[in-house]
Amino acid sequence: MWLILALSSAFFAGLTAVLAKYALDEIPSHLATAVRTTVVWVFAWGIVLATKALNGIAVLTGETWIFLILSGLATGGSWLF
């Protein structure tokens, strides 16, 4: 099962790059990143709601919030640079 998941992940990562490059012919890269990130945000929250995982937010500690926010900022930094 893990092999199928790994291959699927690699396929979609490659597809992401190809589709993004095509879109960049039409619009600025920052706009493309914002649109893609919005789609991922909606998709991620859809998964949270579909799996009824939202109640897990109540058990997040302050330290967990800090590290998740720092992780998000690091992701943004990796996109920027």
Helices and strands as residue ranges (DSSP letters): H 2-23, H 29-50, G 54-59, H 62-80
